[in-house]
Amino acid sequence: MKRLPLLLLPVILVLLLIPATALAAPTFDQAVDQLVGQGYPKGIDVYLNSLGTNPDLGFRWAGTSADDAAAVYLAKEMRAIGLRHVRLERVPVDAFEFKHADVTVGDHEMMASSFIGIRPTPPGGITAKVVYVGQGTAADFDAAPSVKGKLVLIDKAMSSWWFNLPAWEAWVHGAKGVIVTFSDVDPNYYSFSPDCLGSFDGYYDIKAPPMVYISKTSGDWLKGQLDADGVGPVATMTLNEDVRLAKAGGTGFNVVGELPGKGCDDQFVVMAAHHDAHFRPGQDDTGGTANVMMIAKAMRMSCYHPKHAIVFVITTGEEGAYTNAYYDWCIGAWWCITHAHKDWPGHARAMLNLESMSEAGGALGGTATQELKPYLDQVAAANPDLLPYGFNMGSPVFAWNDSWTFTAAGVPACVFGATGPDYHSYYHTQFETEARVDYEYMGDIAKYIYRAESGIDTGLLPYHLSGRDDLAATIDESELLAAGADADLVSRLVDDVAAFTAAADAYDARSASIPAWRVPRVNEKLLGIEKTINHNLTAITPFDPTIYPHQQVLKDTKGLEAAIAALELPTPDAAAALQALGGVYLTWYGINFSHSVYKMEIRHHDPDYYNINWGGQGQLPEPLDVMRQYHKIQSGDYAGAIAGLQKKLGPQIDELNGRLCRIARTLEKVTPKIDKLH
């Protein structure tokens, strides 16, 4: 043995005198406290928000220089943390590099913002007279002077319909450009300040007229320049951006890094957020991204060695990434789970998605798959000190975040968010800044997430199969028979639901007694059951809420039947028939907009539409257009309306039976597997 250099001896002696506890790694909670105290999550917020394609407003839309820079930064930080297999995964996107937008009247310049998926104006902008058209319905356009060749000014009505519908109405009426502004009639968004600018995904069409958004202050000023007919001065609208569509090579990046597990199976947990953003937000989802990075770093600092790997995925395109699409958001997550990693369902124990964090006063809440929600509630109940403003987890998952597409692919998933009571007033505006973030609260949320992940990582998977008992409430035998469903099929399904419910309840009752040596095998079976249930039983309505696959078709079938019944009365009840049809499919839009606009809208919801994206996972019904029959009722042609509705009713009942049959098959597949879980 070689002699130690004399200079090292004092150092060694000092180290030997230090208590072992002083050399130990911090606990996870201690590591989080250190990181919050050092300003680590705030530093990530601040850096990401320093990136932007507009020097004043920011913006990190998918595939832009700012969002790509965010992806590169996050990958570098993941490597510095010590995560393994860190990589950037390409996602085809339509990249809209927003640079500047304004509306100018004479020497009065009004700053503007825009939406993802909108084509730019020519370099010099669009110069034309402004015509005010209220909320932009077909009736509003019919009542206004001609807008052909003009710029139209529209009041936002986001609670009733999206921006694309009045903009498309302007398109079919020949307008050259669209200016949207705030309206007190619809204060749901952008109401925090009269100077709020707003942004969102557009659900747009690349050939439609360019569209910008101006603040209430600017909108009120512009309305003050209108004459009695609603015609305003000549204005120049400019939307300056570079566009690179996916088909021309537009690309964004998901950032992926892994904390290896010490187990030998191929299971893992996904922890996610998204790095694209509107404006320079502290919360959506820069705060979620900062928290994911803090959790990863605290895990490494505390020498956390999970049994199963944790895959950190920070996606692009959650806020929007396509034009010519309705389902234009959650694109990075959709691409991840259906293209890049379509083998993950059946192996991912859960997907924990962090969104919009974290504001003092805001309860930690979100939505989760039915089987995962009770466990998350239990973790919250056991850790009230970490959740000073409460916990509010709903079910099922909602389609406005990345967890939905994972669920529909077969992965149990949830989303967490913590925003204050007035969040929606400044959401997606320039007033959503990191100054609103409570980083100590973010640290508490990180500790809660850690506890939730730890319970998912080890032991028996904490799925409560009885959480799926909500299915039974949607299978009403008398309702289905009255709607015309096949009697034998309904009887079969009712029995299947009862057997499934009993099996799920029985499993939950005995799960605590499953011996440890059986747990790995049971977990493998549970993952397969969850994959089958979530993939086959997750659907959405055309308005986006999550439902079971038969529910929308049943609702539409009942609407058709109610309308027919109202018209077949000895004294036809036209009002009741119109009301019934008004609740069918997307008829609400058809009532308020011209038929050509309505047809464009429903085409984007068609399951066979070329750019359906993750909407194709949602078991969407075929478009159901009853507007011709609606107008026949209005004109008094009841016989013609009845004949047309009856033609549509038969295929609806056939589709309903097909969906009920598929649900029955799913239950018949999983129920025996649940019975064998011991």
Secondary structure, DSSP 8 states (H G I E B T S, - for coil): -----TTHHHHHHHHHHS-HHHHS---HHHHHHHHHHHTHHHHHHHHHHH--SBTTTB-B-TTSHHHHHHHHHHHHHHHHHT-EEEEEEEEE--EEEEEEEEEEETTEEEEEE--BT-----TT-EEEEEEE-TT--HHHHHHS---TTSEEEEE--TTTS-THHHHHHHHHTT-SEEEEE--TT--SSS-S-TT-----B----TTS--EEEE-HHHHHHHHTT--TTSEEEEEEEEEEEEEE-GGGT-EEEEEEEEE--SSSSS-EEEEEEE--BSSS-SSTTHHHHHHHHHHHHHHHHTT---SSEEEEEEES-SS---SS-SS-SSHHHHHIIIIITTT-TTTEEEEEEE-S---TT--EEEEE-TTTHHHHHHHHHH-GGG-TT-EEEESS--TTSTHHHHHHHT--EEEEE---TTHHHHTTSTT--GGG--HHHHHHHHHHHHHHHHHHHSSS----GGGGGHHHHH--HHHHHHTT--HHHHHHHHHHHHHHHHHHHHHHHHGGGS-GGGHHHHHHHHHHHHHHHHHHH-EE-TT--EE-TTHHHHHHHHHHHHHHHHHTSSS--HHHHHHHHHTSTTHHHHHHS-HHHHHHHHHTT-TT-TT-GGGGGGT-------HHHHHHHHHT-HHHHHHHHHHHHHHHHHHHHHHHHHHHHHHHHHHHHHHT--
